[in-house]
Amino acid sequence: MINIVRASADLLPEIQNIAYQTWPKTFSNILSPEQINYMLNWMYDLKALKTQLQDKNHIFLLAEETGKYLGFASYETNHEGTDKTKIHKIYILPEAQGKGIGKKLIQFVEKAALENGNKMMFLNVNKFNQGAIDFYRRIGFYEAFKEVIDIGNGFIMDDLVMELKLT
Ligand SMILES: CC(C)(COP(=O)(O)OP(=O)(O)OC[C@H]1O[C@@H](n2cnc3c(N)ncnc32)[C@H](O)[C@@H]1OP(=O)(O)O)[C@@H](O)C(=O)NCCC(=O)NCCS
């Protein structure tokens, strides 16, 4: 059985480990190896993860089965003082994809969003990450708008913002 647990700081290395195993497979056809390394260093350095957890109020969830961590998500309710919940990250180990874990993590976030009176969940996804876009569509998200974000060092994030209204 898959359990969803809230991660405290001591579990951040597990999150880092899942990201490092999942990112190259997800993005090798979309981003250069240089950009993948740059983004992993920027977002998944343990210090950066700690800042997200402790200073930016991101909540980290881990999906666990028989003591093994298979995936994670992070989210923030009331993003920037709004009534929207932002899903910042969601990554499932390649060998554990397609078994319902992603959906379970999103359902957990949806419950937290509703408990906080939020009216919408949203996220950024790379516009060429078709697998993830299809997953989000399947669970009810729609494409709201495109967003290009300059992340420094000559790199951009070429994203789609997807939303799901909560009622
Ligand atoms: C995208 C991701 C989070 C989805 O999680 P998952 O556990 O693999 O997906 P689930 O098994 O929960 O799938 C839920 C539903 O979406 C569908 N789905 C999942 N991935 C899909 C895909 N690539 N294409 C089409 N449908 C997909 C499933 O068939 C399932 O439908 P069902 O409920 O009718 O059976 C996961 O595959 C992943 O980590 N991918 C690589 C990293 C990534 O792209 N992360 C998102 C960055 S924004």
PDBQT file of the ligand as one rigid body, heavy atoms in Angstrom, charges set to zero:
ROOT
HETATM    1  C1  LIG A 201       3.709  12.899 -14.491  1.00  0.00    +0.000 C 
HETATM    2  C2  LIG A 201       3.716  12.033 -13.218  1.00  0.00    +0.000 C 
HETATM    3  C3  LIG A 201       3.850  12.918 -11.967  1.00  0.00    +0.000 C 
HETATM    4  C4  LIG A 201       2.367  11.276 -13.139  1.00  0.00    +0.000 C 
HETATM    5  O1  LIG A 201       2.355  10.428 -12.013  1.00  0.00    +0.000 OA
HETATM    6  P1  LIG A 201       2.058   8.868 -12.201  1.00  0.00    +0.000 P 
HETATM    7  O2  LIG A 201       2.072   8.232 -10.859  1.00  0.00    +0.000 OA
HETATM    8  O3  LIG A 201       2.979   8.317 -13.214  1.00  0.00    +0.000 OA
HETATM    9  O4  LIG A 201       0.558   8.901 -12.809  1.00  0.00    +0.000 OA
HETATM   10  P2  LIG A 201      -0.713   8.075 -12.275  1.00  0.00    +0.000 P 
HETATM   11  O5  LIG A 201      -0.389   6.609 -12.352  1.00  0.00    +0.000 OA
HETATM   12  O6  LIG A 201      -1.175   8.587 -10.979  1.00  0.00    +0.000 OA
HETATM   13  O7  LIG A 201      -1.762   8.412 -13.416  1.00  0.00    +0.000 OA
HETATM   14  C5  LIG A 201      -3.027   9.027 -13.171  1.00  0.00    +0.000 C 
HETATM   15  C6  LIG A 201      -3.816   9.037 -14.466  1.00  0.00    +0.000 C 
HETATM   16  O8  LIG A 201      -3.104   9.800 -15.459  1.00  0.00    +0.000 OA
HETATM   17  C7  LIG A 201      -2.812   8.981 -16.581  1.00  0.00    +0.000 C 
HETATM   18  N1  LIG A 201      -1.437   9.255 -17.025  1.00  0.00    +0.000 N 
HETATM   19  C8  LIG A 201      -0.318   9.237 -16.272  1.00  0.00    +0.000 A 
HETATM   20  N2  LIG A 201       0.767   9.506 -17.042  1.00  0.00    +0.000 NA
HETATM   21  C9  LIG A 201       0.298   9.653 -18.288  1.00  0.00    +0.000 A 
HETATM   22  C10 LIG A 201       0.925   9.907 -19.531  1.00  0.00    +0.000 A 
HETATM   23  N3  LIG A 201       2.261  10.051 -19.620  1.00  0.00    +0.000 N 
HETATM   24  N4  LIG A 201       0.148  10.001 -20.625  1.00  0.00    +0.000 NA
HETATM   25  C11 LIG A 201      -1.183   9.829 -20.559  1.00  0.00    +0.000 A 
HETATM   26  N5  LIG A 201      -1.848   9.584 -19.386  1.00  0.00    +0.000 NA
HETATM   27  C12 LIG A 201      -1.109   9.498 -18.275  1.00  0.00    +0.000 A 
HETATM   28  C13 LIG A 201      -2.893   7.562 -16.098  1.00  0.00    +0.000 C 
HETATM   29  O9  LIG A 201      -3.213   6.679 -17.142  1.00  0.00    +0.000 OA
HETATM   30  C14 LIG A 201      -3.986   7.637 -15.052  1.00  0.00    +0.000 C 
HETATM   31  O10 LIG A 201      -5.247   7.596 -15.667  1.00  0.00    +0.000 OA
HETATM   32  P3  LIG A 201      -6.452   6.729 -15.001  1.00  0.00    +0.000 P 
HETATM   33  O11 LIG A 201      -6.712   7.402 -13.669  1.00  0.00    +0.000 OA
HETATM   34  O12 LIG A 201      -7.544   6.864 -15.960  1.00  0.00    +0.000 OA
HETATM   35  O13 LIG A 201      -5.924   5.363 -14.830  1.00  0.00    +0.000 OA
HETATM   36  C15 LIG A 201       4.865  10.971 -13.244  1.00  0.00    +0.000 C 
HETATM   37  O14 LIG A 201       4.673  10.100 -14.335  1.00  0.00    +0.000 OA
HETATM   38  C16 LIG A 201       6.241  11.592 -13.317  1.00  0.00    +0.000 C 
HETATM   39  O15 LIG A 201       6.885  11.814 -12.283  1.00  0.00    +0.000 OA
HETATM   40  N6  LIG A 201       6.739  11.847 -14.545  1.00  0.00    +0.000 N 
HETATM   41  C17 LIG A 201       8.084  12.351 -14.771  1.00  0.00    +0.000 C 
HETATM   42  C18 LIG A 201       8.349  13.662 -14.064  1.00  0.00    +0.000 C 
HETATM   43  C19 LIG A 201       7.432  14.782 -14.480  1.00  0.00    +0.000 C 
HETATM   44  O16 LIG A 201       7.200  15.033 -15.667  1.00  0.00    +0.000 OA
HETATM   45  N7  LIG A 201       6.889  15.475 -13.463  1.00  0.00    +0.000 N 
HETATM   46  C20 LIG A 201       6.008  16.604 -13.660  1.00  0.00    +0.000 C 
HETATM   47  C21 LIG A 201       6.814  17.864 -13.824  1.00  0.00    +0.000 C 
HETATM   48  S1  LIG A 201       5.776  19.300 -14.031  1.00  0.00    +0.000 SA
ENDROOT
TORSDOF 0
